[in-house]
Each structure stands twice: as structure tokens, then as C-alpha cells.
């Protein structure tokens, strides 16, 4: 084996090591978040009514578990078969798309509540989400299909990862950036319209949650747009995982917080965290 081939294998081994460290870090972060919110989460699951929103919460909360498990299996399992590696990449990519979609749905429904159940706004947001998700899937899986699957022949080095053209990732996360801009705009309009009106505590919490989530979504999407241009595809692997996990954590944590505040303010579950299918009451503080 010549020196250039040796250098490639060493670089691959270091990339796999770096990727393994980042995956473990994200898995640890998600596990810590789950453990620290376990009591509150089970209180919510046992005491709240069964609704479509509750089902959405369960999917958004537990899809990252399978996402992380698939990722760790891909990184820490000996795998010299490119087809198997590509299949694992496809599985974890599907789980990531589902997680991102569920997170966005939470805040689309929250924005719908801020617009007092304006169905035109709801249809516009859902249509935009559908177009962006379909486009994202098409671009993403085109990137996966045309990417190189990288493994190492150095003994003791396991796992695999994919590399691909930066243009695919630039465009795919640019779509999520556009979605965040649209949702921020739709959140700001009712805020500005009701600036002088007192809407109550739950309304304030809802607005604060929405703006913080959209700010994080905009920032992380911008990072994922710029990362392929400025850094290596290993950095891309980390930030795309980070965006999926952090948005899922924010969406579910904020849902629990809003439900808890509604429960304490109302003493019952009549709003089911304003159910997101009902408009905000005239006096949410009761």
C-alpha cells in the first residue's frame, strides 16, 4: 500500500473517530434531557386527555430514540458492506425527516392558534410544509444515492459514513431556513396586531416559545447551509444530527411547559395545552 493510500485510511479512521465522539455526545445530551424531564413527561402522559396532539407529542418525543440508536449502530458496528451502510443511512435519514416534520407541526399548530383558527393561514402553512418536506426528501435522498460510502480498513476501526457534494446539503437546509422565515413572519403579524391588547399568561408563553423556537430553527438551518461551504462533510454529519435533536427537544419541552402552565392556571385539562385545534380563549389566565 503506498503512502497516499495510507494517508487516506488514517484520515478515514480519524473521521470515524470524530463522528463516533459527536454521536455519543448527542446521545448523552438527549438521554440527559429525557431523564431530567421523565417525571413531568409521565405526569403529562397519564393525566392529559388522548388527542391527536398527544399522539404527535409521543412521535416527536420518541422518534429521536430510534434515530440515535440507528446512528450509533451505524457508527459502532463493523460494517464493510456499502449497501448495508447505505441502507442504515437511509433509515436514519427517514427518522430524521420524521422528527423534523413533527417538530415543525407543533409550531405550525401553535401559529394557527395565534391566528384564532384562521383556516386559510393553516392551509397555507401546511401546504408550505408539504412542499418543503417533499423537496427536502427528494434532494436529500438524491444526495444519499449519489454519495460515497466511506469505511476504514485499519484494524479496530469500525463504522461507516457518507460523503457527498455540498450543493445538495446547501439546498436541502435552505428549504428549512425558508420555512422558518415564513413561520416567523406569520407569528409576528398577530403579535403586532395585538400589541396593545392584554392576551393573558398562556398567550405570552405561546408567543415566547414560538419566537425562541423559530430563532433556533433559523440559526441551525443557517449553520447547516453554511457548513457544507466552509467545512468538511464530517462537520455536516454533526450539525444535521444536532438540528434534528435540538428542535425535537425544544418542541416537546415547550409543549410540556405550556401544558403545565395551563394545568396550574385552570386546574383541569380543558385546554389540553390549548389543544392547538381550538383558538386561544378570550381570557387564558382564567
C-alpha positions in Angstrom: 0.0 0.0 0.0 1.5 3.4 -1.0 1.8 6.4 1.3 -1.1 8.2 -0.2 -3.4 5.3 0.4 -2.1 5.1 4.0 -2.9 8.8 4.4 -6.4 8.2 3.2 -7.0 5.4 5.6 -5.7 7.3 8.5 -7.9 10.3 7.6 -10.9 8.0 7.4 -10.1 6.5 10.7 -9.8 9.9 12.3 -13.1 11.0 10.7 -14.9 7.9 12.0 -13.4 8.5 15.5 -14.6 12.2 15.4 -18.1 11.1 14.2 -18.3 8.5 16.9 -17.5 11.1 19.6 -20.1 13.5 18.2 -22.7 10.8 18.1 -22.0 9.8 21.7 -22.2 13.4 22.8 -25.6 13.9 21.1 -26.9 10.6 22.5 -25.7 11.7 26.0 -27.4 15.1 25.7 -30.7 13.5 24.5 -30.6 10.9 27.4 -29.9 13.6 30.0 -32.8 15.6 28.7 -35.1 12.6 28.8 -34.1 11.6 32.3 -34.5 15.2 33.7 -38.0 15.6 32.3 -39.2 12.0 32.9 -41.4 12.8 35.9 -43.1 15.7 34.2 -43.5 13.8 31.0 -45.2 10.8 32.6 -47.5 13.2 34.5 -48.5 14.6 31.2 -49.0 11.3 29.5 -51.1 9.9 32.4 -53.2 12.9 33.3 -53.8 14.6 29.9 -56.6 13.5 27.5 -55.8 11.4 24.5 -55.8 13.7 21.5 -54.1 13.9 18.1 -51.7 16.4 19.6 -50.8 14.0 22.3 -50.0 11.3 19.7 -47.9 13.9 17.8 -46.0 14.6 21.1 -45.3 10.8 21.6 -44.0 10.5 18.0 -41.9 13.7 18.3 -40.5 12.6 21.6 -39.6 9.0 20.9 -38.5 9.1 17.2 -35.2 10.6 18.3 -34.5 7.4 20.3 -34.7 5.3 17.2 -32.8 8.0 15.2 -29.9 7.9 17.8 -30.0 4.1 18.1 -29.7 3.7 14.3 -26.9 6.3 14.2 -24.9 4.6 17.0 -25.4 1.2 15.3 -24.0 2.5 12.1 -21.0 4.1 13.7 -20.0 1.4 16.2 -20.8 -1.8 14.3 -18.2 -3.3 12.0 -19.6 -2.8 8.5 -17.7 -3.3 5.3 -20.7 -3.7 3.1 -21.5 -0.4 1.4 -25.1 -1.5 0.6 -25.8 -2.2 4.2 -24.3 1.1 5.2 -26.3 3.0 2.7 -29.5 1.2 3.9 -28.7 2.4 7.5 -28.1 5.9 6.3 -31.5 5.8 4.5 -33.2 4.6 7.7 -31.6 7.2 9.9 -32.4 9.9 7.3 -36.1 8.9 7.2 -36.2 9.1 11.0 -34.6 12.5 11.0 -37.1 13.8 8.4 -40.0 12.5 10.6 -38.5 14.1 13.7 -38.1 17.5 11.9 -41.6 17.3 10.5 -43.2 16.6 13.8 -41.3 19.5 15.5 -42.4 21.9 12.8 -46.1 20.6 13.0 -46.1 21.6 16.7 -45.3 25.2 15.9 -47.5 25.4 12.8 -50.4 24.5 15.0 -49.3 27.0 17.6 -49.2 29.7 15.0 -52.6 28.6 13.8 -53.9 29.2 17.4 -52.3 32.6 17.4 -54.3 33.4 14.2 -57.5 32.4 16.0 -58.1 29.3 13.9 -57.8 31.0 10.6 -58.0 28.1 8.2 -56.6 30.0 5.3 -53.4 30.5 7.3 -53.4 26.9 8.4 -53.8 25.6 4.8 -51.0 28.0 3.6 -48.6 26.8 6.4 -49.4 23.1 5.8 -49.1 23.5 2.1 -45.7 25.2 2.5 -44.6 22.5 4.9 -45.7 19.7 2.5 -43.8 21.3 -0.5 -40.7 21.8 1.6 -40.7 18.4 3.1 -41.2 16.7 -0.3 -38.5 18.8 -1.8 -36.2 18.1 1.1 -36.7 14.4 0.8 -36.1 14.4 -2.9 -32.9 16.4 -2.6 -31.7 14.5 0.5 -32.1 11.0 -0.9 -30.6 12.0 -4.2 -27.6 13.1 -2.2 -27.5 9.8 -0.3 -27.9 7.8 -3.5 -25.0 9.6 -5.2 -22.7 9.8 -2.1 -19.7 7.7 -1.4 -19.9 5.3 1.5 -16.7 5.5 3.5 -15.2 2.7 5.6 -11.8 2.1 7.0 -9.6 -1.0 6.5 -7.5 -0.2 9.6 -7.9 -3.0 12.2 -10.1 -1.9 15.1 -11.8 0.9 13.2 -15.5 0.3 12.8 -18.4 2.1 11.3 -19.1 3.9 8.1 -20.3 7.3 6.9 -21.3 9.1 3.7 -19.7 12.0 1.9 -21.5 14.0 -0.8 -21.5 17.2 -2.8 -22.0 20.3 -0.6 -24.7 21.6 -3.0 -27.2 19.0 -2.0 -27.0 19.9 1.7 -26.9 23.6 1.0 -30.2 23.4 -0.9 -31.9 21.0 1.5 -31.3 23.1 4.6 -32.0 26.3 2.8 -35.6 25.0 2.4 -35.9 24.7 6.2 -34.5 28.2 6.5 -37.2 29.5 4.2 -39.9 27.6 6.2 -38.6 29.2 9.4 -38.7 32.7 7.8 -42.3 32.1 6.7 -43.4 30.9 10.1 -41.6 33.7 11.9 -43.5 36.2 9.7 -46.8 34.6 10.4 -46.1 34.7 14.1 -45.1 38.3 14.1 -48.2 39.6 12.3 -50.7 38.6 15.1 -48.2 39.8 17.7 -48.0 43.2 16.1 -51.8 43.4 15.6 -52.4 42.6 19.3 -49.5 44.6 20.7 -51.7 46.9 22.9 -54.1 44.1 23.9 -53.6 42.0 27.0 -54.0 38.4 26.0 -53.1 36.6 29.2 -50.3 34.5 30.5 -50.8 31.5 28.2 -50.8 33.7 25.2 -47.5 35.3 26.3 -45.9 31.8 26.9 -47.1 30.7 23.5 -45.6 33.7 21.8 -42.3 33.4 23.7 -42.0 29.7 22.8 -42.7 30.3 19.2 -40.2 33.1 18.8 -37.4 31.2 20.6 -38.1 28.0 18.6 -38.1 29.9 15.3 -34.9 31.7 16.2 -33.2 28.4 16.9 -34.5 26.9 13.7 -33.3 29.8 11.7 -29.9 29.7 13.3 -29.4 26.0 12.9 -30.7 26.0 9.3 -28.3 28.8 8.5 -25.4 26.8 10.1 -26.3 23.8 8.0 -26.5 26.0 4.9 -23.0 27.5 5.5 -21.3 24.4 6.9 -21.1 22.5 3.6 -19.5 25.6 2.0 -17.0 26.3 4.8 -16.2 22.9 6.4 -15.8 19.2 5.7 -18.7 16.7 5.3 -17.8 15.3 8.8 -19.0 18.7 10.2 -22.1 18.4 8.1 -22.8 15.0 9.7 -22.7 16.5 13.2 -24.8 19.6 12.6 -27.6 17.9 10.7 -28.0 15.5 13.6 -27.8 18.3 16.1 -30.6 20.3 14.4 -33.0 17.3 14.3 -32.4 16.5 18.0 -32.4 20.0 19.4 -35.6 21.0 17.6 -37.3 17.8 18.8 -36.2 18.6 22.4 -37.4 22.2 22.2 -40.8 21.3 20.7 -41.5 18.6 23.3 -40.1 20.6 26.3 -42.2 23.7 25.3 -45.3 21.6 24.9 -44.8 20.2 28.4 -44.3 23.7 29.8 -47.4 25.1 28.1 -49.5 22.1 29.3 -48.2 22.5 32.9 -49.0 26.3 32.9 -52.4 25.6 31.6 -53.0 22.9 34.2 -51.9 25.1 37.1 -53.9 28.1 35.8 -57.0 26.2 35.1 -57.0 23.2 37.4 -58.2 20.9 34.7 -57.3 19.8 31.2 -59.9 21.8 29.3 -57.4 23.4 27.0 -55.2 20.4 26.5 -52.4 22.9 26.0 -54.9 25.0 24.1 -55.3 21.8 22.0 -53.9 23.6 19.0 -57.2 22.8 17.3 -59.0 25.4 19.4 -58.4 29.1 19.4 -56.9 30.9 22.4 -59.7 31.7 24.9 -60.6 35.3 25.5 -59.0 35.2 28.9 -56.5 32.3 29.1 -55.5 33.1 32.6 -59.0 32.2 33.8 
